[in-house]
Structure formats: structure tokens, C-alpha cells
Amino acid sequence: MRFGAAIWTNRTTWPALRDVAGRIEASGFDSLWADDHLLADEGDWSDPKLEGWMTLSAWAALTSHVRLGLLVGANTFRNPGLTAKLATTLDHVSDGRAILGLGGGWFEREHDAFGFDFGASFGERLDRLDEAVGLIRRLLDGERVTHEGRFYTLRDAVCAPRPIQARLPILIGGSGPRKTLLTTAHYADLWNGYGEPARIADRDAILRAHCAAIGRDEREIARTVSIDVVIRDHAEEALRTYGEIAERHGLAGRVGSDGQAQDLTLWGPPATIAAGIRAYADVGVSEVIWIFRDPFDLETIERLPEVRAALDA
């Protein structure tokens, strides 16, 4: 099992982001992720928000082994040629540690605010994603691309230099059965889902069927899931900590009146966290990405080795 840390950049500062990246790498996480929003997507949309690609590039200079990516990049923000160039540059800055995370885009408020085309529907945004990812894959692989499509036009486009990695991995986020998972089957090296293990298993069966239909080996696609995690020796303290952070970000309803987390959260001592992660491993997940918000929970970050030990016990 691999572990990632997703650091949401709402209501935080660069010194905090800089320091937490070092703690994450020192604690043994395998990957480090930023989000890709121009306005805060939790709580008050006008809260301070730092940009994802710039954050990744700065982290690349501060770290040495964690893989780096967006969870996930909004395809609607950028032309596929620019996206390919950004990913390639990050791969060079990080000496071959970049992952290109992409999704269809969902936060309409930020599109309206900054003048980005949100599309006529969610389905249209997913069609746009599919066309973009196909072009990005070709550019990353060194092709000279000319394309006249429904959404994008490229004329003799080339992405040089090539990425350091022979195949810079693409992660697709989302679980839509007809479009997102089909795009994943065609192009992705990693899939990021969200939900309880049973839902991940259900969507994974659809992904496998898509792979079979197009003749792709489904084993080429790593399954990942993102989830909130809080580690404390006592469950009550873990839940209290989670509630305090959630409230700071306008998510107070995530802890119900019954004292239970109302969303997808693992909380408690390391053995409890390990049991929850094992349930994901049983349905084929190979990387669990822990979500963190400011103030970043350093105790949870630094106790990752205890969870690894519990999984190995």
C-alpha cells in the first residue's frame, strides 16, 4: 500500500505549505498533492486561496522523493497544450516525479468569476476532458500533433523537451460510469475514486469492463482513493480534532449531533486507521491519499509509520 497526502490550499499561507511538505516527506508519504481551484471550494468562496501548479513547482524544489500532482487539475482552466507543457516542466523541476491529475471541472462559481467557459453541461465538460487527455497523452509521448476537434485545435504542436519519465503518468479523478471511467480506461495510469469500499468496488467493475471492451490491460491502471484521516490514541480526541478543522473551513456539518463523522473519514488510533485502509486494499486500491486542511494535522502526518506497521502486523 502506498500513501499520499493531499494538501488543500484554502485559508493557508506559503510558510505553512512549505513546512508541511517537509513533514510529509520526512514521515514517509509516497506522494504529495495540491488542489486546483482559483476560489475556495469549501466554506466562503472568497477565503484566501493559493494556486496549485505554482505550489507544486515550489514543493518540487523543496523535496526529493515524493511524487507530485494536482488532485485534480480542472481541465476547463487550460488548453491541453499548456497542460502538457506545465506537467513536463514540473517533471523536469522535480527530476521525474510529476503526475498529471485531471478532472472535468465542477465549481461553477470560479468559472464565472474568472471568465472560464464552464460548458453547457457536465456531460459536455467530460467530453472536453476526453478530447483533451487524448491530446495531452500524444504530446507527452513526443508526437507532433495536428488536430481539429470539437473543442480543441492544435497545429503542428510539439512538447519539447520531453518529460524525464518515459511515460509521465496521468491520473483521472471521478467515477462517472459512462464517460469518466471510459476516459480512464483509454488514457489513465491512475484512477482516483471517492467513496466507501463497496462503491469503489462497484465503479472498479465498470472500469474493468471498459478496459476489456477496448482491449486494455486493467492492471496498467493503479487504483487510488482520497479520504480524510485523523490519528489520535483516543477516538473521541480524533473526532474532536476533525470537527475543529472542519468548522474552520465551513464544514461544521461533517460531525453530526450523534458525535459521528458524517462523511468519508477514518479517525482513531493507528490500528483503526489500518483496518479501514485494509478494506480498500481488499477491493484493489493500491494508494490511499489522506486529505489535510490548514491548520495541518502534524500528529496524523507523523504517525503514518504506525499505520504502516499496523498493516504489516
NUZALUM-79368 format. One record per residue: residue in three letters; x, y negated, z of N, C-alpha, C in turn. Coordinates in steps of 0.001 Angstrom, whole numbers, padded with zeros to 6 digits, always signed. Last residue first. Layout:
// residues N
AlaXYZXYZXYZ/...
END
This chain:
// residues 313
Ala+001291+005952+010506+001231+006852+011670+000429+008117+011353/Asp+001179+004148+008487+002106+005274+008321+001993+006309+009429/Leu-000556+002263+009462-000933+003002+008256-000070+004241+008070/Ala+000960+001271+011574-000282+001991+011868-000758+002793+010664/Ala+002990-000020+010135+003327+001116+010997+002088+001939+011322/Arg+001503-002048+008905+002201-001049+008086+002519+000195+008915/Val+000764-003422+011208-000269-002793+010378+000360-001736+009477/Glu+003228-004338+012061+002472-003438+012931+001362-002731+012155/Pro+004004-006083+009972+004729-004825+010176+003999-003841+011089/Leu+002082-008261+010364+001961-007316+009250+002758-006031+009474/Arg+002409-010185+012257+002115-008833+012736+001840-007845+011602/Glu+002739-012631+011083+003939-011996+011622+003687-010588+012140/Ile+000084-013274+010354+001128-013113+009338+002294-012300+009882/Thr-001126-013516+012888-001561-012478+011952-000493-012215+010904/Glu+000340-015727+013845+000364-014448+014558-000065-013309+013638/Leu-000244-017798+012075+001095-017210+012056+001153-015889+012801/Asp-002610-018858+010278-002573-017962+011436-001249-017195+011450/Phe-002646-022255+009464-002326-020898+009055-002002-020027+010266/Pro-005416-024311+009946-004042-024007+010354-003728-022525+010146/Asp-005611-023337+006494-004979-024198+007496-005925-024415+008693/Arg-006240-019881+005751-006591-021296+005646-005864-022068+006751/Phe-005689-016847+003958-005355-017743+005069-005742-019180+004731/Ile-006351-013479+003136-006662-014883+002895-006370-015708+004150/Trp-004442-010807+001899-005030-011444+003073-005188-012936+002813/Ile-004887-008305-000356-004419-009683-000249-005174-010368+000884/Val-003762-005131-000889-004765-005906-000161-004178-007288+000099/Glu-003241-002839-003447-002744-004063-002812-003914-004795-002172/Ser-004516-000608-004361-003089-000475-004061-002477-001742-003480/Val-007522+001172-004176-006878-000136-004056-005420+000055-003653/Gly-008867+003636-004204-007919+003329-005262-007254+001976-005208/Val-010378+004274-002066-011104+004058-003325-010183+003505-004412/Asp-008548+004475-000004-009278+005687-000384-010074+005519-001673/Ala-007783+001858+000413-006852+002769-000252-007563+004017-000750/Tyr-010017+001010+001852-009786+000503+000497-008818+001401-000265/Ala-009605+002414+004202-010852+002633+003458-010740+002098+002035/Arg-007227+001321+005076-007224+002707+004608-008486+003022+003809/Ile-008104-001119+006001-007300-001077+004783-007267+000333+004204/Gly-009416-000326+008337-010150-000996+007272-009410-000954+005951/Ala-007249+000747+009749-008378+001610+009393-009200+000989+008268/Ala-005673-001529+010110-005175-000420+009292-006302+000504+008860/Ile-007275-002991+011865-006989-003523+010533-006540-002398+009612/Thr-007113-001288+014077-008412-001563+013451-008227-002094+012036/Ala-004399-001422+014673-004989-000130+014310-006342-000306+013628/Pro-004003-004184+015367-003442-003612+014142-004066-002285+013720/Pro-007205-005516+016609-005819-005076+016751-005316-004395+015480/Gly-009247-007812+014650-008989-006954+015787-007526-006572+015867/Trp-010901-007840+011503-010430-008559+012674-010292-007579+013836/Leu-011634-008433+008201-011078-007437+009114-010496-008193+010294/Thr-014489-009490+006409-013393-009835+007304-012951-008603+008080/Leu-016804-010757+004537-015849-009663+004407-014589-010004+005195/Asp-019131-012176+006899-018592-011977+005559-017560-010863+005604/Gln-019841-012634+009468-020918-012453+008506-020413-012262+007083/Ala-018671-011250+012497-018357-011945+011254-019410-011608+010215/Gln-020732-011505+015412-020081-010706+014387-019772-011579+013172/Gly-022329-012687+017313-020903-012575+017588-020150-011734+016589/Asp-024878-013153+016671-024627-011870+017323-023151-011657+017619/Ser-024823-015436+015243-025239-015555+016635-025037-014258+017404/Gly-021864-015061+013116-023280-015134+013433-023562-015244+014914/Val-019558-016741+011352-019678-015974+012594-021105-016151+013080/Arg-020044-018283+009141-019413-016984+008928-019319-016145+010201/Gly-020996-020807+009562-021957-019717+009497-021350-018351+009304/Ala-018829-022527+009247-019212-022109+010597-020170-020931+010585/Leu-017241-023611+007284-017743-022249+007107-018243-021679+008427/Gly-015713-025912+007195-017115-025986+006832-017779-024650+006636/His-013204-025521+008171-013355-025606+006719-014814-025570+006277/Arg-013510-025271+010890-012701-026389+010388-012912-026597+008892/Glu-014852-022820+011002-015577-024057+011295-014826-025274+010768/Ala-012768-021019+010451-013901-021136+009531-014649-022446+009749/Ile-011198-021347+012728-010658-021726+011418-011786-021920+010417/Glu-012992-020399+014677-012445-021753+014777-011902-022228+013427/Gly-013489-017753+013853-014573-018723+013898-014074-020154+013938/Tyr-010974-016581+014213-011558-016671+012876-012654-017727+012834/Thr-010790-016758+017002-009823-017447+016148-010376-017631+014743/Arg-012906-015077+017722-012925-016482+018122-011969-017301+017244/Leu-012013-012639+016723-013218-013238+016162-013316-014716+016518/Ala-009754-012255+018355-009621-012323+016901-010822-013014+016278/Glu-010905-012094+020875-009995-013198+020578-009823-013360+019070/Glu-012363-009733+020581-013062-010984+020877-012185-012194+020554/Ala-010417-007766+020188-011314-008125+019093-012000-009460+019329/His-007098-008161+021197-008490-008016+021626-009409-008546+020532/Asp-004795-008605+019788-004905-007366+020556-006333-007097+020991/Arg-005436-009728+016446-005216-010008+017860-005379-008690+018608/Ile-005534-010766+013184-004995-009748+014086-004807-010343+015481/Val-007699-011209+010563-007216-011840+011796-006792-010733+012749/Val-008347-011674+007143-007784-010795+008172-007348-011647+009358/Asp-010413-011671+004266-009942-012383+005453-009482-011380+006505/Ile-009309-010372+001108-010142-010257+002303-009552-011113+003420/Ser-009141-008949-002139-008802-010049-001234-009816-010105-000101/Val-007634-006188-003826-008816-006774-003194-008346-007890-002273/Thr-006580-004483-006814-006317-005307-005637-007644-005817-005087/Arg-005303-001939-008812-006497-002482-008171-006093-003252-006922/Ala-003455-002017-011835-003439-001929-010374-004691-002581-009811/Ile-003592-000237-014738-004185-001403-014077-004182-001185-012566/Glu-002781+002121-015803-001930+000963-016066-002405-000290-015329/Arg-004742+003934-015415-003678+003911-014413-002701+002763-014647/Glu-006339+003931-017631-006753+003095-016497-005690+003012-015418/Asp-005232+003696-020797-004981+004466-019584-005301+003577-018382/Arg-007659+003032-023304-006588+002537-022437-006462+003428-021221/Gly-009754+003463-025108-008542+004258-025207-007377+003739-024395/Ile-012156+002276-024779-011224+001597-025689-009892+002334-025804/Ala-013452+004001-023021-014109+003662-024287-013150+003013-025283/Ala-011773+004074-020807-011951+005287-021608-012519+004952-022983/Cys-012154+001452-019873-010833+001895-020315-010945+003126-021208/His-014870+001558-019145-014425+000647-020204-013067+001083-020753/Ala-014665+003432-017065-015457+003750-018257-015073+002845-019426/Arg-013131+002006-015222-012607+003251-015795-013354+003620-017076/Leu-014957-000034-014610-013678-000355-015239-013075+000880-015897/Ile-016917+001492-013338-017241+000792-014584-015969+000433-015339/Ala-015484+002319-011116-016018+003336-012027-016381+002710-013372/Asp-015064-000131-009891-013923+000579-010457-014380+001678-011413/Arg-017569-000734-008924-017035-001531-010028-015836-000844-010687/Asp-017693+001267-006911-018710+001177-007962-018185+000408-009166/Ala-015491+000630-005300-015546+001927-005979-016544+001908-007128/Ile-016312-001870-004367-015098-001765-005172-015105-000454-005951/Arg-018517-001055-002862-018722-001896-004047-017498-001862-004955/Ala-017246+000436-000867-018234+001087-001739-018472+000265-003002/Pro-015569-001484+000444-015002-000390-000351-015997+000274-001296/Glu-017037-004780-000122-016790-003602+000704-016227-002476-000166/Gly-015313-007304-002104-016463-006561-001615-016044-005429-000704/Tyr-013704-008124-005061-014116-008601-003739-015341-007813-003327/Gly-010753-007532-007082-012162-007456-006755-012430-007990-005364/Asn-008468-007945-009554-008788-008376-008194-010288-008377-008001/Trp-006301-005926-011401-007673-006392-011245-007871-006768-009785/Leu-003439-006097-013511-004011-006014-012173-005452-006511-012241/Asp-003136-006232-016162-002225-005330-015460-002658-005148-014017/Ala-005641-006618-018738-005075-006861-017410-004070-005797-016994/Tyr-006903-006199-021272-005698-007018-021162-004977-006986-019819/His-009158-004449-021371-008383-004749-022577-006998-005308-022260/Ala-010160-004384-018772-009745-003138-019422-008848-003411-020627/Thr-010817-007107-018426-009800-006465-017589-009266-005210-018256/Thr-012913-007300-020241-011695-008082-020459-010539-007502-019658/Leu-014642-005609-018828-014199-005229-020168-012948-006012-020558/Leu-015070-007038-016507-014360-005761-016402-013934-005238-017767/Thr-016439-009279-017595-015178-009425-016866-014402-008121-016817/Lys-018746-008018-018970-017752-008866-019621-016425-008904-018876/Arg-020264-006180-017469-020308-006150-018928-019162-006910-019579/Pro-019823-006507-014647-019675-005203-015296-019569-005257-016813/Gly-017819-008728-012827-018943-008609-013752-018813-007369-014613/Ser-015854-009281-010985-016412-007924-011001-017596-007765-011941/Gly-012637-010931-010648-014073-010886-010902-014550-009464-011091/Gly-009544-011745-012149-010386-011734-010960-011851-011763-011334/Ile-006782-010233-013608-008112-010778-013849-008918-010644-012564/Leu-003370-010758-014061-004412-010320-013135-005713-011006-013526/Ile-000670-009814-016021-001884-010619-015962-002852-009966-014987/Pro+002913-009778-015899+001608-009185-015590+000490-010219-015527/Leu+005066-009857-018568+004591-010671-017453+003170-010228-017133/Arg+007146-007588-019517+005698-007785-019624+005254-008568-018400/Ala+009775-008259-018937+009453-007718-020253+007959-007807-020532/Gln+010368-011335-017275+009814-009983-017231+009475-009517-018650/Ile+010984-013881-018279+012064-012990-017851+011580-011549-017796/Pro+009175-014910-021249+009296-014681-019805+010496-013791-019488/Arg+010951-016564-023951+010100-015507-023448+010197-015458-021925/Pro+011197-020212-024163+011728-018850-024148+010685-017832-023702/Ala+008361-020017-026253+009789-019766-026109+010341-020722-025051/Cys+005644-019155-027745+006008-019444-026360+007464-019045-026162/Val+004138-020590-030616+005099-019652-030052+005435-020103-028636/Ala+001765-020985-033219+002174-021246-031833+003136-020168-031353/Asp+000495-021456-035693+001916-021106-035640+002496-021411-034259/Arg-002069-022856-034144-001445-022848-035461+000059-022633-035302/Leu-005139-022118-032576-003684-022189-032464-003103-022086-033864/Thr-008157-022877-031130-007415-022904-032383-005934-023043-032065/Tyr-010973-021525-029381-009592-021993-029421-009029-021924-030835/Phe-013607-020569-029568-013278-021599-028573-011908-022236-028776/Arg-013770-018865-031739-014984-019552-031293-014650-020731-030384/Gly-010705-019371-033623-011711-018611-032899-012912-019447-032532/Glu-008000-018934-035378-009190-019780-035474-010326-019003-034839/His-004537-018742-034956-005849-018222-034542-006906-019294-034735/Thr-001280-017616-034932-002222-018493-035614-003608-017909-035403/Val+001617-017088-033082+000167-016907-033145-000501-018026-033941/Arg+004205-014972-032712+003905-016286-033277+002439-016245-033686/Glu+004752-013075-029710+004174-013244-031044+004110-014725-031431/Gly+005667-012614-027135+006603-013092-028138+006053-013258-029534/Asp+004007-012049-025069+004736-010919-025650+005607-011319-026829/Leu+002751-014438-024593+003723-013954-023606+004583-012831-024164/Leu+001050-014472-026850+002104-015470-026695+003175-015005-025720/Arg-000640-012291-026296+000172-012300-027511+001322-013296-027396/Arg-001826-013152-023901-001044-011911-023935-000125-011883-025155/Ile-003183-015432-024795-002086-015555-023831-001206-014314-023850/Leu-005162-014286-026431-004144-015167-026998-002936-015295-026081/Gly-006628-012833-024522-006039-012160-025670-004943-012985-026318/Val-007445-014911-022860-006499-013916-022346-005855-013148-023492/Ala-009255-016352-024527-008020-016959-024034-007004-015915-023602/Glu-011366-014555-024945-010591-015046-026087-009244-015603-025635/Asp-012206-014222-022265-011766-013075-023057-010916-013523-024248/Leu-012953-016850-021547-011857-016164-020853-011313-015021-021694/Arg-015144-017192-023230-013973-018050-023397-012751-017415-022735/Asp-016847-015338-022095-016428-015160-023490-015177-015990-023777/Leu-017147-016582-019625-016477-015282-019685-016056-014941-021111/Arg-018532-018854-020377-017202-019009-019773-016443-017683-019793/Glu-020898-017670-021270-020034-018357-022230-018630-018537-021665/Gly-021900-016696-018829-021543-015773-019900-020636-016410-020930/Phe-022486-019066-017520-021409-018222-017005-020954-017239-018074/Ser-023025-021674-019990-023464-020618-019074-022248-019876-018550/Ala-021896-023703-021455-023352-023651-021377-023850-022665-020339/Gly-019027-025352-019948-019702-024379-020788-021197-024341-020542/Phe-017578-027255-018719-017993-026117-017893-018696-025043-018710/Asp-014925-029158-019612-016106-028508-020174-016425-027256-019363/Phe-013910-031677-017309-013654-030396-017961-014969-029779-018439/Gly-014060-034081-015866-014344-034070-017293-013972-032801-018018/Phe-013820-034206-013154-012620-034470-013938-012825-034317-015443/Ala-016409-033716-012152-015607-034821-011617-014467-035201-012554/Asp-017303-031409-013471-017986-032680-013688-017100-033855-013274/His-015486-029602-012345-015513-029810-013791-016185-031140-014125/Glu-016177-029700-009675-014867-030203-010060-014766-030399-011573/Arg-018807-028597-009745-018578-029961-009254-017234-030512-009712/Glu-018671-025903-010510-019126-026903-011478-018770-028322-011043/Phe-016675-023396-010224-017014-024543-009377-017381-025734-010272/Trp-015794-021272-011854-017143-021211-011278-017604-022500-010596/Gly-013796-019333-014073-014134-020646-013532-015574-020662-013048/Gly-012918-016813-014904-013733-017606-015807-013984-019032-015364/Gly-009416-016301-014090-010840-016024-013972-011611-016997-014837/Leu-006092-015041-013593-007081-015802-014354-008501-015356-014040/Gly-002673-015026-012782-004031-014729-012351-005028-015632-013056/Leu+000275-013858-013677-000702-014814-014189-002101-014364-013793/Ile+003080-013741-011624+001880-013028-012051+000898-014091-012529/Ala+006657-013951-011480+005349-014548-011751+004300-013496-012091/Arg+009321-013347-011079+008357-012928-010048+006933-013424-010314/Gly+011727-014085-012450+010968-012898-012831+009949-012423-011824/Asp+012807-016378-011169+013660-015258-011572+012852-013970-011738/Ser+011212-018559-010820+011198-017546-009755+012087-016349-010055/Val+011578-019977-013164+011915-020630-011895+012047-019601-010777/His+010574-018072-015000+011987-018453-015014+012398-019092-013690/Asp+007898-017947-014271+008689-016717-014279+010179-017026-014290/Leu+007109-020582-014687+007145-020057-013324+007975-018784-013257/Thr+007247-020546-017500+008147-021409-016733+008248-020946-015286/Thr+005175-018730-018041+006546-018432-018449+007542-019270-017662/Ala+002954-020107-017068+003323-018812-016488+004764-018454-016819/Leu+002992-022382-018764+003108-022522-017314+003565-021220-016673/Lys+002601-021149-021278+003840-021881-021005+004057-022077-019502/Ala+000035-020081-020989+001168-019186-021255+002489-019870-020935/Thr-001388-022489-020649-001354-021490-019578-000187-020536-019762/Leu-001033-023687-023155-000471-024320-021963-000373-023318-020823/Gly-002477-021820-024692-001063-022059-024954-000371-022712-023771/Pro-005096-021999-023678-004301-020785-023446-002817-020958-023749/Asn-005815-025077-021957-005681-024358-023214-004815-023117-022999/Arg-007458-025228-018782-006267-025317-019621-006443-024554-020928/Phe-009700-024908-017159-008873-026095-016959-007828-026295-018056/Thr-010950-022468-017554-011574-023663-018114-010711-024913-018007/Asn-009638-020582-016038-009351-020642-017465-009872-021924-018098/Ala-008276-021055-013021-009509-021365-013753-009180-021514-015231/Gly-006477-018424-011451-006480-019629-012246-007802-019819-012972/Val-007763-017193-008292-007197-017013-009610-007233-018344-010346/Leu-004757-017140-007437-005854-016206-007156-007165-016993-007140/Leu-001621-017357-009041-002870-018007-008655-003943-016951-008465/Gly+001535-016036-007734+000470-016209-008709-000687-017018-008157/Leu+004544-014232-007211+003828-015499-007090+002742-015613-008152/Arg+006270-011901-005084+005677-012253-006370+004731-013436-006169/Val+009054-012461-002942+007604-012322-003102+007203-012670-004540/His+011847-013059-002997+011369-011752-003462+009859-011623-003593/Ser+012575-015695-002324+013492-014891-003141+012907-013584-003643/Thr+011611-019203-002024+011514-017775-001710+012415-016989-002646/Leu+011751-021768-002955+011958-021562-001522+012008-020091-001125/Ala+011075-021868-005595+012410-022336-005232+012758-022053-003780/Ala+008459-021001-005449+009441-020182-006165+010861-020573-005790/Trp+007137-023098-004207+007374-021860-003456+008449-021001-004121/Ala+007038-024814-006422+007827-025182-005245+008131-023961-004391/Ser+005325-023338-008056+006671-023649-008521+007579-024048-007364/Leu+002972-023264-006501+003693-022031-006833+005133-022318-007244/Thr+002292-026001-006492+002601-025314-005241+003394-024045-005507/Met+001726-026401-009170+002855-027112-008572+003273-026466-007257/Trp-000555-024760-009397+000656-024448-010158+001881-025154-009581/Gly-002471-025992-007472-001925-024652-007355-000633-024383-008104/Glu-002584-029067-005596-002733-028324-006851-001915-027029-006843/Leu-004403-029732-002564-003168-029742-003339-003272-028754-004502/Lys-006866-031761-001190-006631-030514-001921-005364-030654-002745/Pro-008973-033207+001331-007699-033152+000613-007446-031770+000012/Asp-012562-033190+000637-011417-032948+001520-010121-032909+000709/Ser-014740-033332-000999-013801-034452-001062-012638-034306-000081/Trp-016366-031167-000435-015582-031119-001666-014557-032241-001762/Asp-016446-029767+002707-016661-031020+001983-015769-031050+000747/Gly-016424-026233+002394-016686-027412+003197-016981-028624+002323/Glu-014451-025278-000408-015088-024892+000849-015295-026157+001681/Asp-013105-026351-002470-014231-025476-002821-014918-024908-001589/Ala-011848-029525-003105-012008-028474-002101-013266-027665-002411/Leu-010834-029877-006527-011562-030355-005359-011671-029202-004371/Leu-009352-028285-008108-008990-029698-008076-009751-030463-007012/His-007990-025009-007640-009117-025936-007640-008582-027357-007573/Asp-006722-022248-007294-006659-023172-008422-007940-023991-008475/Asp-004604-020975-004614-005847-021052-005377-005723-022146-006435/Ala-001629-018906-004442-002356-020152-004213-003676-020088-004973/Trp+000059-016118-002982-000894-016658-003943-001407-018021-003488/Leu+002522-013705-002886+002079-014975-002305+001261-015708-003364/Ser+003446-010318-002038+003032-011357-002979+002473-012553-002222/Asp+004345-008729+000038+004834-008456-001310+004503-009562-002299/Phe+005506-009563+003323+004456-009535+002302+005088-009363+000922/Gly+007403-009734+005383+007372-008555+004530+006216-008466+003555/Ser+007964-011921+006892+007140-010880+007514+006952-009661+006624/Ala+009316-013647+005216+010062-013014+006303+009293-011866+006938/Glu+007183-014526+003592+008246-013702+003022+009016-012970+004119/Ile+005700-015949+005528+005096-014838+004785+006178-013937+004204/Arg+007464-017940+006353+006990-016947+007323+006420-015727+006604/Gly+007732-019405+003966+008884-018738+004557+008486-017668+005554/Ala+005104-020327+003683+005682-019461+002654+006895-018709+003195/Val+004780-022017+005828+004076-020738+005859+004623-019797+004793/Asp+006351-024240+005092+006738-023422+006236+006054-022060+006218/Arg+004983-025272+002840+006395-024886+002763+006751-023916+003879/Leu+002493-025879+003920+002603-024881+002855+004036-024378+002715/Ala+003243-027881+005754+002602-026656+006233+002696-025551+005196/Pro+004348-029847+004008+005178-029201+005033+004566-027910+005571/Trp+001965-030441+002425+003082-029716+001856+004003-029135+002941/Thr-001097-029698+004226-000020-030588+003809+001090-029768+003185/Thr-004702-029279+003963-003383-028921+004455-002369-029922+003921/Arg-007317-029011+002852-007081-029639+004158-005739-029222+004764/Asn-006748-026166+000781-007666-027189+001296-007161-027720+002637/Thr-005314-024071-000355-004641-025361-000173-005599-026494+000194/Trp-004981-020780+000831-005859-021798+000261-005320-023180+000621/Ile-002940-018284+000151-002925-019497+000958-003804-020537+000271/Ala-002831-014895+000419-003420-015977-000367-003581-017196+000526/Ala-000509-012402+000439-001059-013483+001263-001541-014583+000334/Gly-000494-008804+000017-000319-010168-000437-000903-011140+000565/Phe+000943-005606+000162+000198-006659+000842+000540-008019+000248/Arg+000551-002182-000888+001220-003469-000932+000318-004522-000283/Met+000842+001198+000000+000000+000000+000000+000879-001250+000000/
END
